[in-house]
Amino acid sequence: MRYPRFLATCLVLGLAASCAPPVPAPSGNPDRITQASVINALMIGRYDGVNTIAEMLEHGDFGLGTLDHLDGELIILDGRAYQVRGDGAVVPVGPEWTTPFAVVTPFDEDGSFACPQVAGLTALESRLDEALPQRNSFVAVRIEGRFASLKLRSVHRQEPPYRPLGEVAESQSVWTREGLSGTVLGIRSPAWVGGLTVPGWHWHFLSDDRKVGGHVLDARPTEGRVRYDLCHDWEVLLPRSREFDQADLTPNLSRELKRVESARDPAPPRGPEGR
């Protein structure tokens, strides 16, 4: 009687393993940043997804962005994609989901160093800029450690007619969590990319238990390690649509983008209870 039970157990475990979605290995240049669409298109309200998550995972196993209809924050870590919804919930993202804007790379570590213990995100960025002086190249950074506090945000799904991103950000959800362990994912883009992607640092966070995440507005690390990947090539996947080709993407929206990226709590603040 032991053998049938043993075989049944093996069968169940084998089926469970075979049902687990495989993590695709990125192909192509390991030093390339690949981007879906351009940031000015997102700024003016082009929120419809243009590339599938499966397509983006072919280009990288590390990255960040948003999802179709601007539905929360997109985090890609170790080849798996996650959505942080406007209510703060973290859910797995399917390969068929789409994104209107995302930046990914195969994280190919070029070096690491201890994470500086600083009072906030601005100080952290300054220390990282000193340690990574390659200002005209892209840099992917993952900071794995423990954080005394994190101020995070996300946005709720939007419906047509879409409002510009600056207006949507006024009603974003913002919450603060303390004593979390996890990974802060960052992409630093050169200053000369204005209008095409986010100049400077762009940060997202995902906790080790995959229950907390979001766009990082502030962070206070207490311990951890900074791992970085220098990226010298840049590829932009432009949407193939009449709407994109007719959109006016020429205005200088840098001031609005900076406000969106670094916005603090709206009044009154909204966010998941207890976060």
C-alpha positions as CSV (number, residue, x, y, z in Angstrom):
1,M,0.0,0.0,0.0
2,R,2.9,2.3,0.5
3,Y,3.9,2.3,-3.2
4,P,0.6,3.5,-4.7
5,R,0.5,6.3,-2.1
6,F,4.1,7.2,-2.8
7,L,3.5,7.2,-6.5
8,A,0.4,9.4,-6.1
9,T,2.4,11.9,-4.1
10,C,5.1,12.0,-6.7
11,L,2.5,12.5,-9.4
12,V,0.9,15.4,-7.6
13,L,4.2,17.1,-7.0
14,G,5.2,16.5,-10.6
15,L,2.1,18.1,-11.9
16,A,2.4,21.1,-9.6
17,A,6.0,21.6,-10.8
18,S,5.0,21.3,-14.4
19,C,2.2,23.9,-13.9
20,A,4.5,26.5,-12.5
21,P,5.2,29.2,-15.1
22,P,8.8,29.1,-16.4
23,V,10.9,32.2,-16.0
24,P,12.0,33.1,-19.6
25,A,15.7,33.8,-20.2
26,P,16.2,37.3,-21.8
27,S,17.9,37.1,-25.2
28,G,20.2,39.5,-26.9
29,N,22.7,42.1,-25.6
30,P,23.1,41.9,-21.8
31,D,24.2,45.5,-21.7
32,R,21.1,46.9,-23.4
33,I,18.2,48.9,-21.9
34,T,15.0,48.2,-23.8
35,Q,12.0,50.5,-23.5
36,A,8.4,50.3,-24.5
37,S,7.2,53.7,-26.0
38,V,8.4,57.1,-24.7
39,I,7.7,59.0,-21.5
40,N,6.1,62.0,-23.2
41,A,3.4,59.7,-24.7
42,L,2.6,58.5,-21.1
43,M,2.6,62.1,-19.8
44,I,-0.1,63.2,-22.3
45,G,-2.3,60.2,-21.5
46,R,-1.4,57.4,-23.9
47,Y,-2.2,54.6,-21.4
48,D,-3.3,51.8,-23.7
49,G,-0.9,48.8,-23.6
50,V,1.4,48.4,-26.6
51,N,3.7,45.6,-25.7
52,T,2.9,42.3,-23.8
53,I,4.8,41.4,-20.7
54,A,6.0,38.3,-22.5
55,E,7.6,40.5,-25.1
56,M,9.3,42.7,-22.5
57,L,10.6,39.6,-20.6
58,E,12.3,38.6,-23.8
59,H,14.4,41.8,-23.5
60,G,15.1,41.7,-19.7
61,D,14.5,40.1,-16.3
62,F,14.7,43.4,-14.4
63,G,12.7,46.6,-14.8
64,L,9.8,48.8,-14.0
65,G,7.0,50.7,-15.6
66,T,3.2,50.6,-15.6
67,L,0.4,48.5,-17.1
68,D,-2.5,48.9,-19.6
69,H,-4.9,51.8,-18.6
70,L,-2.1,53.0,-16.2
71,D,-3.3,50.3,-13.9
72,G,-0.7,50.5,-11.0
73,E,3.0,50.1,-10.9
74,L,4.9,47.3,-12.8
75,I,7.8,45.6,-11.2
76,I,10.0,43.0,-13.0
77,L,12.4,41.2,-10.7
78,D,14.3,38.0,-11.4
79,G,12.3,37.4,-14.5
80,R,8.9,37.6,-12.9
81,A,6.4,40.5,-13.2
82,Y,4.2,42.0,-10.5
83,Q,1.6,44.7,-10.4
84,V,1.1,47.0,-7.4
85,R,-2.5,48.1,-7.7
86,G,-3.8,51.5,-6.6
87,D,-5.1,49.9,-3.4
88,G,-1.6,48.6,-2.6
89,A,-2.2,45.0,-3.3
90,V,0.7,43.1,-5.1
91,V,-0.4,40.5,-7.7
92,P,1.4,38.4,-10.3
93,V,1.3,39.7,-13.9
94,G,0.4,37.3,-16.7
95,P,2.4,37.1,-19.9
96,E,-0.6,38.3,-21.9
97,W,-0.9,41.6,-20.0
98,T,0.3,44.7,-21.7
99,T,2.2,47.8,-20.9
100,P,2.1,51.4,-22.3
101,F,5.5,52.2,-20.8
102,A,8.2,50.0,-19.3
103,V,12.0,49.9,-19.1
104,V,13.8,46.5,-18.8
105,T,17.3,45.0,-19.0
106,P,18.9,41.6,-18.4
107,F,20.5,42.4,-15.0
108,D,24.1,41.5,-15.6
109,E,25.9,42.7,-12.5
110,D,29.0,44.8,-13.0
111,G,29.8,45.4,-9.3
112,S,28.4,45.9,-5.8
113,F,29.0,47.8,-2.6
114,A,27.5,48.2,0.8
115,C,24.3,50.4,0.8
116,P,25.0,53.7,2.5
117,Q,22.9,54.4,5.6
118,V,21.3,57.7,4.8
119,A,18.3,59.7,6.0
120,G,16.3,59.6,2.8
121,L,16.0,59.0,-1.0
122,T,17.7,62.3,-2.0
123,A,20.8,61.6,0.1
124,L,20.8,58.0,-1.3
125,E,20.7,59.2,-4.9
126,S,23.6,61.6,-4.2
127,R,25.7,58.9,-2.7
128,L,25.0,56.6,-5.6
129,D,25.8,59.3,-8.1
130,E,29.2,59.7,-6.4
131,A,29.8,55.9,-6.6
132,L,28.5,55.6,-10.2
133,P,29.9,58.6,-12.1
134,Q,29.0,57.2,-15.6
135,R,26.5,60.0,-16.1
136,N,25.9,59.6,-19.9
137,S,25.2,55.8,-19.7
138,F,22.2,54.0,-18.2
139,V,22.6,52.2,-14.9
140,A,20.3,49.5,-13.4
141,V,20.5,49.2,-9.6
142,R,19.0,46.8,-7.2
143,I,19.4,47.5,-3.5
144,E,18.6,44.4,-1.4
145,G,18.3,45.0,2.3
146,R,16.3,46.3,5.2
147,F,14.6,49.7,5.2
148,A,13.6,51.7,8.3
149,S,10.9,53.4,6.3
150,L,9.6,53.6,2.8
151,K,7.1,56.0,1.3
152,L,5.4,54.4,-1.7
153,R,2.7,55.2,-4.2
154,S,0.6,53.8,-6.9
155,V,-2.2,54.9,-9.1
156,H,-5.7,53.4,-9.9
157,R,-6.7,52.1,-13.3
158,Q,-7.8,54.9,-15.7
159,E,-10.6,54.8,-18.2
160,P,-11.0,56.9,-21.5
161,P,-11.1,59.7,-22.0
162,Y,-7.7,59.7,-20.3
163,R,-6.4,62.6,-18.3
164,P,-2.7,63.7,-18.5
165,L,-0.5,61.9,-16.0
166,G,0.1,65.1,-14.0
167,E,-3.6,65.2,-13.2
168,V,-3.9,61.5,-12.4
169,A,-1.0,61.8,-10.0
170,E,-3.0,64.3,-7.9
171,S,-5.2,61.5,-6.8
172,Q,-2.5,58.8,-6.3
173,S,-2.5,56.5,-3.3
174,V,0.5,57.1,-1.0
175,W,1.4,55.0,2.1
176,T,4.3,54.6,4.4
177,R,5.7,51.3,5.8
178,E,8.4,50.7,8.3
179,G,10.9,47.9,9.0
180,L,10.6,46.1,5.6
181,S,13.1,43.8,3.9
182,G,13.1,43.8,0.2
183,T,14.5,45.1,-3.1
184,V,14.5,48.7,-4.3
185,L,14.8,48.6,-8.1
186,G,16.2,51.7,-9.8
187,I,17.0,52.8,-13.3
188,R,19.2,55.9,-13.8
189,S,18.9,57.5,-17.2
190,P,21.2,60.3,-18.6
191,A,20.0,63.9,-18.4
192,W,19.9,64.1,-22.2
193,V,17.0,61.6,-22.6
194,G,14.3,64.3,-21.7
195,G,11.0,63.6,-23.4
196,L,12.0,60.0,-24.2
197,T,12.4,58.4,-20.8
198,V,12.7,59.5,-17.2
199,P,15.9,61.5,-16.7
200,G,17.8,60.7,-13.5
201,W,16.6,58.1,-11.0
202,H,13.3,56.1,-11.2
203,W,12.6,53.8,-8.3
204,H,10.2,51.0,-7.4
205,F,10.1,48.6,-4.4
206,L,9.1,45.0,-3.8
207,S,9.2,43.4,-0.4
208,D,10.8,39.9,0.1
209,D,7.4,38.4,0.9
210,R,5.9,40.0,-2.3
211,K,3.1,41.6,-0.3
212,V,4.2,45.3,-0.4
213,G,5.5,47.4,-3.3
214,G,5.1,50.6,-5.3
215,H,6.8,53.6,-6.8
216,V,9.3,54.9,-4.2
217,L,8.9,58.5,-3.1
218,D,11.3,58.2,-0.1
219,A,13.4,55.5,1.5
220,R,15.6,55.2,4.6
221,P,17.9,52.1,4.3
222,T,19.5,50.6,7.4
223,E,21.5,47.8,5.8
224,G,21.9,46.1,2.6
225,R,23.9,45.9,-0.6
226,V,23.8,47.9,-3.8
227,R,24.3,45.8,-7.0
228,Y,24.6,47.7,-10.3
229,D,24.6,47.0,-14.0
230,L,26.1,49.5,-16.5
231,C,24.0,49.6,-19.7
232,H,25.6,51.2,-22.8
233,D,23.0,50.4,-25.4
234,W,19.4,51.7,-25.5
235,E,16.5,50.4,-27.6
236,V,13.1,52.0,-27.9
237,L,10.1,50.0,-29.1
238,L,7.8,52.6,-30.7
239,P,4.1,51.9,-30.8
240,R,2.8,51.1,-34.3
241,S,-0.5,52.9,-34.3
242,R,-2.1,55.9,-36.0
243,E,-2.8,57.5,-32.6
244,F,0.9,57.4,-31.6
245,D,2.0,58.8,-35.0
246,Q,-0.4,61.7,-34.7
247,A,0.3,62.6,-31.1
248,D,2.3,65.8,-30.4
249,L,5.2,64.6,-28.3
250,T,7.3,67.7,-28.7
251,P,6.3,69.8,-25.7
252,N,8.8,70.1,-22.8
253,L,7.1,68.3,-20.0
254,S,10.1,68.0,-17.8
255,R,8.6,70.1,-15.0
256,E,5.4,68.0,-14.9
257,L,7.4,64.8,-15.0
258,K,9.6,65.8,-12.1
259,R,6.5,66.6,-10.1
260,V,5.0,63.2,-10.9
261,E,8.1,61.3,-10.0
262,S,8.8,63.1,-6.7
263,A,5.3,64.0,-5.6
264,R,4.6,63.8,-1.9
265,D,1.3,63.0,-0.2
266,P,-1.8,64.6,-1.9
267,A,-4.3,66.1,0.5
268,P,-6.0,64.2,2.0
269,P,-3.6,61.2,1.6
270,R,-5.1,57.9,0.4
271,G,-3.7,54.5,0.6
272,P,-4.2,51.0,1.9
273,E,-5.3,50.8,5.5
274,G,-2.3,50.5,7.8
275,R,0.2,51.2,5.1
